[in-house]
Amino acid sequence: MKNYDLDPLELGYKSNKEVRLSAINSIFIENFRTLKNREIPLGKNITLITGKNGTMKSSILGLIAHPFSSPNNAKDIFGLPLKTSMSDVFRLSLEKDEILYRYYLNATTIKGEKISEVIRVYPRLTETDQRHRVTVGKDNKKGRGNFLLNTSYTNFLRLFPIINTEASEVDLNSTMSSDTEEFITSGYLNIMQREAFRVITPVSDSKKSAGKNTIGPKDALYDFNSISSGEDSLGYILCKMAAFQDNKVDDGALEGIFCIDEIEAGLHPIAQENLFDFLLNWSIANKIQVVATTHSLYLIQHALSKQKKLKLDDSITINMISTAFVDNDNYIIRTNPSYGIAYKELTLKEPEDLNNLSKVNIICEDKKAETLIRRVLKKKEINQSLEYITALKDNQAGNSYQSLNALIKNGPKLFSNSIVIYDPDVDSKAIPKKSVSTLQIPSFCVNQNLCIELSIVQAINDLDGSSPFFKKNNKEKAVFLNEFSKYNLFTKIGNLSARDTQSAKKWAQSDKKFNTYITWFVNNTNLFNTFRRNLMECINQKRKALSLPEFDI
């Protein structure tokens, strides 16, 4: 089975080499080892492939990158070709890989044509030749064969310890232009903020099988001998990226495919995020598709978040190779899974376990504020991910805004995983804005800074007697007004102030249905839309720092 009906020759091309591609859309694996009838979609710019160990992630990179030859004999600054063979990625066994494998390359041409070309992998056993052949095309007819496209596969050899090589600085003035040098330097600065790499030098050990080819700092406090594995790995990646740029065909078509195994290797979380963003921008600017494998939940979370925020469904694709509920290791390909599904697949734990260990704190003034915030957020899943703190001391019934301000002033670091939410009656000028995440609950009464209880009193009074609110609570308006009179509130309605706070709190405490009044007003007004959006943005920011999935806003 394949996605599109025609291969290039059936469309009228004389040779696959004539085809200019705009995008590789997917590969469809009819049969390769344990995978059968599985499709791996590719993003227009970046594809992440994730899954447990031994799920053939690296092999899939080899299948994607193999059926191409360089259109212009492109090489990187070290003289290495931009060409990928399966043998660069994995080894086929004459004993175990003894049957015909077939998969399809599904692509779109610059003319908008949808093509599907089969790639055959099979053992060739003769007296003089015992090896596997990889043939592009359903037969050996003239015109079949590789498409023209620059490719590169970056594997773990980039992480081979430099101490175990004979690497040294090399003079590549003839192959490394000033533009290339500037690009590599900008990569180190943008991804790692490494000032030491403002001046760089190529480093190579090409005589060894490990083939150490990277970048070292020059005129810095340390040289290539002391670079970290992350700096070493990034140097290799940046050199390949520069090679794609230096060898562009510039005919409006896809310029290349860059495959990276274990993209996060050697990089701390923020560097992983920065590398992803750097690659995304580079891919868009240079028309090069990036395909990478990863085990990093942090990176998966970032990619899903980027996809959602920028609405880049066709630009960024995440494929998870799932081992759940499969027969004979014919793994399922889950495209763009939720973070929760990815977390469960890679950790064998429920995402709720992580939520329970790492909750975002919501610090508010009292239980009424907690109730209102819960009603605003609505979803049980969101509220269960939060720890509500309404009393910082055991002997207190709540938190005054003065005590919250004092604590923020003296210990802002204590609030790194917290959001402080003030009542609507607090003067906005008294709320700290910079050191911690703070928000203020809006009042039910526009332009009136009243506490929650007083604003409910005013809001009930402002309703028409026929409002559904009264029918919902089986209590007519006159009954409410009578109760307000008992607490010396009715005569002050329209001119309520902080002096009436205690009276309103006593009335609220006497009415067991007060929380339902909060719920009704939250659900029947637009006053809290902006507050909810701002609160959700704060929650997601905190969750991201904890490597937790973000909620939909």
Secondary structure as a PSIPRED ss2 file (coil, helix, strand):
# PSIPRED VFORMAT (PSIPRED V4.0)

   1 M C   1.000  0.000  0.000
   2 K C   1.000  0.000  0.000
   3 N C   1.000  0.000  0.000
   4 Y C   1.000  0.000  0.000
   5 D C   1.000  0.000  0.000
   6 L E   0.000  0.000  1.000
   7 D C   1.000  0.000  0.000
   8 P C   1.000  0.000  0.000
   9 L H   0.000  1.000  0.000
  10 E H   0.000  1.000  0.000
  11 L H   0.000  1.000  0.000
  12 G C   1.000  0.000  0.000
  13 Y C   1.000  0.000  0.000
  14 K C   1.000  0.000  0.000
  15 S C   1.000  0.000  0.000
  16 N H   0.000  1.000  0.000
  17 K H   0.000  1.000  0.000
  18 E H   0.000  1.000  0.000
  19 V C   1.000  0.000  0.000
  20 R C   1.000  0.000  0.000
  21 L E   0.000  0.000  1.000
  22 S E   0.000  0.000  1.000
  23 A E   0.000  0.000  1.000
  24 I E   0.000  0.000  1.000
  25 N E   0.000  0.000  1.000
  26 S E   0.000  0.000  1.000
  27 I E   0.000  0.000  1.000
  28 F E   0.000  0.000  1.000
  29 I E   0.000  0.000  1.000
  30 E E   0.000  0.000  1.000
  31 N E   0.000  0.000  1.000
  32 F E   0.000  0.000  1.000
  33 R C   1.000  0.000  0.000
  34 T C   1.000  0.000  0.000
  35 L E   0.000  0.000  1.000
  36 K E   0.000  0.000  1.000
  37 N E   0.000  0.000  1.000
  38 R E   0.000  0.000  1.000
  39 E E   0.000  0.000  1.000
  40 I E   0.000  0.000  1.000
  41 P E   0.000  0.000  1.000
  42 L C   1.000  0.000  0.000
  43 G C   1.000  0.000  0.000
  44 K C   1.000  0.000  0.000
  45 N C   1.000  0.000  0.000
  46 I E   0.000  0.000  1.000
  47 T E   0.000  0.000  1.000
  48 L E   0.000  0.000  1.000
  49 I E   0.000  0.000  1.000
  50 T E   0.000  0.000  1.000
  51 G E   0.000  0.000  1.000
  52 K C   1.000  0.000  0.000
  53 N C   1.000  0.000  0.000
  54 G C   1.000  0.000  0.000
  55 T C   1.000  0.000  0.000
  56 M C   1.000  0.000  0.000
  57 K H   0.000  1.000  0.000
  58 S H   0.000  1.000  0.000
  59 S H   0.000  1.000  0.000
  60 I H   0.000  1.000  0.000
  61 L H   0.000  1.000  0.000
  62 G H   0.000  1.000  0.000
  63 L H   0.000  1.000  0.000
  64 I H   0.000  1.000  0.000
  65 A H   0.000  1.000  0.000
  66 H C   1.000  0.000  0.000
  67 P C   1.000  0.000  0.000
  68 F E   0.000  0.000  1.000
  69 S E   0.000  0.000  1.000
  70 S C   1.000  0.000  0.000
  71 P C   1.000  0.000  0.000
  72 N C   1.000  0.000  0.000
  73 N C   1.000  0.000  0.000
  74 A C   1.000  0.000  0.000
  75 K E   0.000  0.000  1.000
  76 D C   1.000  0.000  0.000
  77 I C   1.000  0.000  0.000
  78 F C   1.000  0.000  0.000
  79 G C   1.000  0.000  0.000
  80 L C   1.000  0.000  0.000
  81 P E   0.000  0.000  1.000
  82 L C   1.000  0.000  0.000
  83 K C   1.000  0.000  0.000
  84 T C   1.000  0.000  0.000
  85 S C   1.000  0.000  0.000
  86 M H   0.000  1.000  0.000
  87 S H   0.000  1.000  0.000
  88 D H   0.000  1.000  0.000
  89 V C   1.000  0.000  0.000
  90 F C   1.000  0.000  0.000
  91 R C   1.000  0.000  0.000
  92 L C   1.000  0.000  0.000
  93 S C   1.000  0.000  0.000
  94 L C   1.000  0.000  0.000
  95 E C   1.000  0.000  0.000
  96 K C   1.000  0.000  0.000
  97 D C   1.000  0.000  0.000
  98 E C   1.000  0.000  0.000
  99 I C   1.000  0.000  0.000
 100 L C   1.000  0.000  0.000
 101 Y E   0.000  0.000  1.000
 102 R E   0.000  0.000  1.000
 103 Y E   0.000  0.000  1.000
 104 Y E   0.000  0.000  1.000
 105 L E   0.000  0.000  1.000
 106 N E   0.000  0.000  1.000
 107 A E   0.000  0.000  1.000
 108 T E   0.000  0.000  1.000
 109 T E   0.000  0.000  1.000
 110 I C   1.000  0.000  0.000
 111 K C   1.000  0.000  0.000
 112 G C   1.000  0.000  0.000
 113 E C   1.000  0.000  0.000
 114 K E   0.000  0.000  1.000
 115 I E   0.000  0.000  1.000
 116 S E   0.000  0.000  1.000
 117 E E   0.000  0.000  1.000
 118 V E   0.000  0.000  1.000
 119 I E   0.000  0.000  1.000
 120 R E   0.000  0.000  1.000
 121 V E   0.000  0.000  1.000
 122 Y E   0.000  0.000  1.000
 123 P E   0.000  0.000  1.000
 124 R E   0.000  0.000  1.000
 125 L E   0.000  0.000  1.000
 126 T C   1.000  0.000  0.000
 127 E C   1.000  0.000  0.000
 128 T C   1.000  0.000  0.000
 129 D C   1.000  0.000  0.000
 130 Q E   0.000  0.000  1.000
 131 R E   0.000  0.000  1.000
 132 H E   0.000  0.000  1.000
 133 R E   0.000  0.000  1.000
 134 V E   0.000  0.000  1.000
 135 T E   0.000  0.000  1.000
 136 V E   0.000  0.000  1.000
 137 G C   1.000  0.000  0.000
 138 K C   1.000  0.000  0.000
 139 D C   1.000  0.000  0.000
 140 N C   1.000  0.000  0.000
 141 K C   1.000  0.000  0.000
 142 K C   1.000  0.000  0.000
 143 G C   1.000  0.000  0.000
 144 R C   1.000  0.000  0.000
 145 G C   1.000  0.000  0.000
 146 N C   1.000  0.000  0.000
 147 F E   0.000  0.000  1.000
 148 L E   0.000  0.000  1.000
 149 L C   1.000  0.000  0.000
 150 N E   0.000  0.000  1.000
 151 T E   0.000  0.000  1.000
 152 S E   0.000  0.000  1.000
 153 Y E   0.000  0.000  1.000
 154 T E   0.000  0.000  1.000
 155 N C   1.000  0.000  0.000
 156 F H   0.000  1.000  0.000
 157 L H   0.000  1.000  0.000
 158 R H   0.000  1.000  0.000
 159 L H   0.000  1.000  0.000
 160 F C   1.000  0.000  0.000
 161 P C   1.000  0.000  0.000
 162 I H   0.000  1.000  0.000
 163 I H   0.000  1.000  0.000
 164 N H   0.000  1.000  0.000
 165 T C   1.000  0.000  0.000
 166 E C   1.000  0.000  0.000
 167 A C   1.000  0.000  0.000
 168 S E   0.000  0.000  1.000
 169 E E   0.000  0.000  1.000
 170 V C   1.000  0.000  0.000
 171 D C   1.000  0.000  0.000
 172 L C   1.000  0.000  0.000
 173 N C   1.000  0.000  0.000
 174 S C   1.000  0.000  0.000
 175 T C   1.000  0.000  0.000
 176 M C   1.000  0.000  0.000
 177 S C   1.000  0.000  0.000
 178 S H   0.000  1.000  0.000
 179 D H   0.000  1.000  0.000
 180 T H   0.000  1.000  0.000
 181 E H   0.000  1.000  0.000
 182 E H   0.000  1.000  0.000
 183 F H   0.000  1.000  0.000
 184 I H   0.000  1.000  0.000
 185 T H   0.000  1.000  0.000
 186 S H   0.000  1.000  0.000
 187 G H   0.000  1.000  0.000
 188 Y H   0.000  1.000  0.000
 189 L H   0.000  1.000  0.000
 190 N H   0.000  1.000  0.000
 191 I H   0.000  1.000  0.000
 192 M H   0.000  1.000  0.000
 193 Q C   1.000  0.000  0.000
 194 R C   1.000  0.000  0.000
 195 E H   0.000  1.000  0.000
 196 A H   0.000  1.000  0.000
 197 F H   0.000  1.000  0.000
 198 R H   0.000  1.000  0.000
 199 V C   1.000  0.000  0.000
 200 I E   0.000  0.000  1.000
 201 T E   0.000  0.000  1.000
 202 P E   0.000  0.000  1.000
 203 V E   0.000  0.000  1.000
 204 S E   0.000  0.000  1.000
 205 D E   0.000  0.000  1.000
 206 S C   1.000  0.000  0.000
 207 K C   1.000  0.000  0.000
 208 K C   1.000  0.000  0.000
 209 S C   1.000  0.000  0.000
 210 A C   1.000  0.000  0.000
 211 G C   1.000  0.000  0.000
 212 K E   0.000  0.000  1.000
 213 N E   0.000  0.000  1.000
 214 T E   0.000  0.000  1.000
 215 I E   0.000  0.000  1.000
 216 G E   0.000  0.000  1.000
 217 P E   0.000  0.000  1.000
 218 K C   1.000  0.000  0.000
 219 D C   1.000  0.000  0.000
 220 A C   1.000  0.000  0.000
 221 L C   1.000  0.000  0.000
 222 Y C   1.000  0.000  0.000
 223 D C   1.000  0.000  0.000
 224 F H   0.000  1.000  0.000
 225 N H   0.000  1.000  0.000
 226 S H   0.000  1.000  0.000
 227 I C   1.000  0.000  0.000
 228 S C   1.000  0.000  0.000
 229 S H   0.000  1.000  0.000
 230 G H   0.000  1.000  0.000
 231 E H   0.000  1.000  0.000
 232 D H   0.000  1.000  0.000
 233 S H   0.000  1.000  0.000
 234 L H   0.000  1.000  0.000
 235 G H   0.000  1.000  0.000
 236 Y H   0.000  1.000  0.000
 237 I H   0.000  1.000  0.000
 238 L H   0.000  1.000  0.000
 239 C H   0.000  1.000  0.000
 240 K H   0.000  1.000  0.000
 241 M H   0.000  1.000  0.000
 242 A H   0.000  1.000  0.000
 243 A H   0.000  1.000  0.000
 244 F H   0.000  1.000  0.000
 245 Q H   0.000  1.000  0.000
 246 D H   0.000  1.000  0.000
 247 N C   1.000  0.000  0.000
 248 K C   1.000  0.000  0.000
 249 V C   1.000  0.000  0.000
 250 D C   1.000  0.000  0.000
 251 D C   1.000  0.000  0.000
 252 G C   1.000  0.000  0.000
 253 A C   1.000  0.000  0.000
 254 L C   1.000  0.000  0.000
 255 E C   1.000  0.000  0.000
 256 G E   0.000  0.000  1.000
 257 I E   0.000  0.000  1.000
 258 F E   0.000  0.000  1.000
 259 C E   0.000  0.000  1.000
 260 I E   0.000  0.000  1.000
 261 D C   1.000  0.000  0.000
 262 E C   1.000  0.000  0.000
 263 I C   1.000  0.000  0.000
 264 E C   1.000  0.000  0.000
 265 A C   1.000  0.000  0.000
 266 G C   1.000  0.000  0.000
 267 L C   1.000  0.000  0.000
 268 H C   1.000  0.000  0.000
 269 P H   0.000  1.000  0.000
 270 I H   0.000  1.000  0.000
 271 A H   0.000  1.000  0.000
 272 Q H   0.000  1.000  0.000
 273 E H   0.000  1.000  0.000
 274 N H   0.000  1.000  0.000
 275 L H   0.000  1.000  0.000
 276 F H   0.000  1.000  0.000
 277 D H   0.000  1.000  0.000
 278 F H   0.000  1.000  0.000
 279 L H   0.000  1.000  0.000
 280 L H   0.000  1.000  0.000
 281 N H   0.000  1.000  0.000
 282 W H   0.000  1.000  0.000
 283 S H   0.000  1.000  0.000
 284 I H   0.000  1.000  0.000
 285 A H   0.000  1.000  0.000
 286 N H   0.000  1.000  0.000
 287 K C   1.000  0.000  0.000
 288 I E   0.000  0.000  1.000
 289 Q E   0.000  0.000  1.000
 290 V E   0.000  0.000  1.000
 291 V E   0.000  0.000  1.000
 292 A E   0.000  0.000  1.000
 293 T E   0.000  0.000  1.000
 294 T E   0.000  0.000  1.000
 295 H C   1.000  0.000  0.000
 296 S C   1.000  0.000  0.000
 297 L H   0.000  1.000  0.000
 298 Y H   0.000  1.000  0.000
 299 L H   0.000  1.000  0.000
 300 I H   0.000  1.000  0.000
 301 Q H   0.000  1.000  0.000
 302 H H   0.000  1.000  0.000
 303 A H   0.000  1.000  0.000
 304 L H   0.000  1.000  0.000
 305 S H   0.000  1.000  0.000
 306 K H   0.000  1.000  0.000
 307 Q H   0.000  1.000  0.000
 308 K H   0.000  1.000  0.000
 309 K H   0.000  1.000  0.000
 310 L C   1.000  0.000  0.000
 311 K C   1.000  0.000  0.000
 312 L C   1.000  0.000  0.000
 313 D C   1.000  0.000  0.000
 314 D C   1.000  0.000  0.000
 315 S C   1.000  0.000  0.000
 316 I E   0.000  0.000  1.000
 317 T E   0.000  0.000  1.000
 318 I E   0.000  0.000  1.000
 319 N E   0.000  0.000  1.000
 320 M E   0.000  0.000  1.000
 321 I E   0.000  0.000  1.000
 322 S E   0.000  0.000  1.000
 323 T C   1.000  0.000  0.000
 324 A C   1.000  0.000  0.000
 325 F C   1.000  0.000  0.000
 326 V C   1.000  0.000  0.000
 327 D C   1.000  0.000  0.000
 328 N C   1.000  0.000  0.000
 329 D C   1.000  0.000  0.000
 330 N C   1.000  0.000  0.000
 331 Y C   1.000  0.000  0.000
 332 I E   0.000  0.000  1.000
 333 I E   0.000  0.000  1.000
 334 R E   0.000  0.000  1.000
 335 T E   0.000  0.000  1.000
 336 N C   1.000  0.000  0.000
 337 P C   1.000  0.000  0.000
 338 S C   1.000  0.000  0.000
 339 Y H   0.000  1.000  0.000
 340 G H   0.000  1.000  0.000
 341 I H   0.000  1.000  0.000
 342 A H   0.000  1.000  0.000
 343 Y H   0.000  1.000  0.000
 344 K H   0.000  1.000  0.000
 345 E H   0.000  1.000  0.000
 346 L H   0.000  1.000  0.000
 347 T H   0.000  1.000  0.000
 348 L C   1.000  0.000  0.000
 349 K C   1.000  0.000  0.000
 350 E C   1.000  0.000  0.000
 351 P H   0.000  1.000  0.000
 352 E H   0.000  1.000  0.000
 353 D H   0.000  1.000  0.000
 354 L H   0.000  1.000  0.000
 355 N H   0.000  1.000  0.000
 356 N H   0.000  1.000  0.000
 357 L H   0.000  1.000  0.000
 358 S C   1.000  0.000  0.000
 359 K C   1.000  0.000  0.000
 360 V E   0.000  0.000  1.000
 361 N E   0.000  0.000  1.000
 362 I E   0.000  0.000  1.000
 363 I E   0.000  0.000  1.000
 364 C C   1.000  0.000  0.000
 365 E C   1.000  0.000  0.000
 366 D C   1.000  0.000  0.000
 367 K H   0.000  1.000  0.000
 368 K H   0.000  1.000  0.000
 369 A H   0.000  1.000  0.000
 370 E H   0.000  1.000  0.000
 371 T H   0.000  1.000  0.000
 372 L H   0.000  1.000  0.000
 373 I H   0.000  1.000  0.000
 374 R H   0.000  1.000  0.000
 375 R H   0.000  1.000  0.000
 376 V H   0.000  1.000  0.000
 377 L H   0.000  1.000  0.000
 378 K C   1.000  0.000  0.000
 379 K C   1.000  0.000  0.000
 380 K H   0.000  1.000  0.000
 381 E H   0.000  1.000  0.000
 382 I H   0.000  1.000  0.000
 383 N H   0.000  1.000  0.000
 384 Q H   0.000  1.000  0.000
 385 S C   1.000  0.000  0.000
 386 L E   0.000  0.000  1.000
 387 E E   0.000  0.000  1.000
 388 Y E   0.000  0.000  1.000
 389 I E   0.000  0.000  1.000
 390 T C   1.000  0.000  0.000
 391 A C   1.000  0.000  0.000
 392 L C   1.000  0.000  0.000
 393 K C   1.000  0.000  0.000
 394 D C   1.000  0.000  0.000
 395 N C   1.000  0.000  0.000
 396 Q C   1.000  0.000  0.000
 397 A C   1.000  0.000  0.000
 398 G C   1.000  0.000  0.000
 399 N C   1.000  0.000  0.000
 400 S C   1.000  0.000  0.000
 401 Y H   0.000  1.000  0.000
 402 Q H   0.000  1.000  0.000
 403 S H   0.000  1.000  0.000
 404 L H   0.000  1.000  0.000
 405 N H   0.000  1.000  0.000
 406 A H   0.000  1.000  0.000
 407 L H   0.000  1.000  0.000
 408 I H   0.000  1.000  0.000
 409 K H   0.000  1.000  0.000
 410 N H   0.000  1.000  0.000
 411 G C   1.000  0.000  0.000
 412 P H   0.000  1.000  0.000
 413 K H   0.000  1.000  0.000
 414 L H   0.000  1.000  0.000
 415 F H   0.000  1.000  0.000
 416 S C   1.000  0.000  0.000
 417 N C   1.000  0.000  0.000
 418 S E   0.000  0.000  1.000
 419 I E   0.000  0.000  1.000
 420 V E   0.000  0.000  1.000
 421 I E   0.000  0.000  1.000
 422 Y E   0.000  0.000  1.000
 423 D C   1.000  0.000  0.000
 424 P C   1.000  0.000  0.000
 425 D C   1.000  0.000  0.000
 426 V C   1.000  0.000  0.000
 427 D C   1.000  0.000  0.000
 428 S H   0.000  1.000  0.000
 429 K H   0.000  1.000  0.000
 430 A H   0.000  1.000  0.000
 431 I C   1.000  0.000  0.000
 432 P C   1.000  0.000  0.000
 433 K C   1.000  0.000  0.000
 434 K C   1.000  0.000  0.000
 435 S C   1.000  0.000  0.000
 436 V C   1.000  0.000  0.000
 437 S E   0.000  0.000  1.000
 438 T E   0.000  0.000  1.000
 439 L E   0.000  0.000  1.000
 440 Q E   0.000  0.000  1.000
 441 I C   1.000  0.000  0.000
 442 P C   1.000  0.000  0.000
 443 S C   1.000  0.000  0.000
 444 F C   1.000  0.000  0.000
 445 C C   1.000  0.000  0.000
 446 V C   1.000  0.000  0.000
 447 N C   1.000  0.000  0.000
 448 Q C   1.000  0.000  0.000
 449 N C   1.000  0.000  0.000
 450 L C   1.000  0.000  0.000
 451 C C   1.000  0.000  0.000
 452 I H   0.000  1.000  0.000
 453 E H   0.000  1.000  0.000
 454 L H   0.000  1.000  0.000
 455 S H   0.000  1.000  0.000
 456 I H   0.000  1.000  0.000
 457 V H   0.000  1.000  0.000
 458 Q H   0.000  1.000  0.000
 459 A H   0.000  1.000  0.000
 460 I H   0.000  1.000  0.000
 461 N H   0.000  1.000  0.000
 462 D H   0.000  1.000  0.000
 463 L C   1.000  0.000  0.000
 464 D C   1.000  0.000  0.000
 465 G C   1.000  0.000  0.000
 466 S C   1.000  0.000  0.000
 467 S C   1.000  0.000  0.000
 468 P H   0.000  1.000  0.000
 469 F H   0.000  1.000  0.000
 470 F H   0.000  1.000  0.000
 471 K H   0.000  1.000  0.000
 472 K H   0.000  1.000  0.000
 473 N C   1.000  0.000  0.000
 474 N C   1.000  0.000  0.000
 475 K C   1.000  0.000  0.000
 476 E C   1.000  0.000  0.000
 477 K H   0.000  1.000  0.000
 478 A H   0.000  1.000  0.000
 479 V H   0.000  1.000  0.000
 480 F H   0.000  1.000  0.000
 481 L H   0.000  1.000  0.000
 482 N H   0.000  1.000  0.000
 483 E H   0.000  1.000  0.000
 484 F H   0.000  1.000  0.000
 485 S H   0.000  1.000  0.000
 486 K H   0.000  1.000  0.000
 487 Y C   1.000  0.000  0.000
 488 N C   1.000  0.000  0.000
 489 L C   1.000  0.000  0.000
 490 F H   0.000  1.000  0.000
 491 T H   0.000  1.000  0.000
 492 K H   0.000  1.000  0.000
 493 I C   1.000  0.000  0.000
 494 G C   1.000  0.000  0.000
 495 N C   1.000  0.000  0.000
 496 L C   1.000  0.000  0.000
 497 S C   1.000  0.000  0.000
 498 A H   0.000  1.000  0.000
 499 R H   0.000  1.000  0.000
 500 D H   0.000  1.000  0.000
 501 T H   0.000  1.000  0.000
 502 Q H   0.000  1.000  0.000
 503 S H   0.000  1.000  0.000
 504 A H   0.000  1.000  0.000
 505 K H   0.000  1.000  0.000
 506 K H   0.000  1.000  0.000
 507 W H   0.000  1.000  0.000
 508 A H   0.000  1.000  0.000
 509 Q H   0.000  1.000  0.000
 510 S H   0.000  1.000  0.000
 511 D C   1.000  0.000  0.000
 512 K C   1.000  0.000  0.000
 513 K C   1.000  0.000  0.000
 514 F H   0.000  1.000  0.000
 515 N H   0.000  1.000  0.000
 516 T H   0.000  1.000  0.000
 517 Y H   0.000  1.000  0.000
 518 I H   0.000  1.000  0.000
 519 T H   0.000  1.000  0.000
 520 W H   0.000  1.000  0.000
 521 F H   0.000  1.000  0.000
 522 V H   0.000  1.000  0.000
 523 N H   0.000  1.000  0.000
 524 N C   1.000  0.000  0.000
 525 T C   1.000  0.000  0.000
 526 N C   1.000  0.000  0.000
 527 L C   1.000  0.000  0.000
 528 F C   1.000  0.000  0.000
 529 N H   0.000  1.000  0.000
 530 T H   0.000  1.000  0.000
 531 F H   0.000  1.000  0.000
 532 R H   0.000  1.000  0.000
 533 R H   0.000  1.000  0.000
 534 N H   0.000  1.000  0.000
 535 L H   0.000  1.000  0.000
 536 M H   0.000  1.000  0.000
 537 E H   0.000  1.000  0.000
 538 C H   0.000  1.000  0.000
 539 I H   0.000  1.000  0.000
 540 N H   0.000  1.000  0.000
 541 Q H   0.000  1.000  0.000
 542 K H   0.000  1.000  0.000
 543 R H   0.000  1.000  0.000
 544 K H   0.000  1.000  0.000
 545 A H   0.000  1.000  0.000
 546 L C   1.000  0.000  0.000
 547 S C   1.000  0.000  0.000
 548 L C   1.000  0.000  0.000
 549 P C   1.000  0.000  0.000
 550 E C   1.000  0.000  0.000
 551 F C   1.000  0.000  0.000
 552 D C   1.000  0.000  0.000
 553 I C   1.000  0.000  0.000
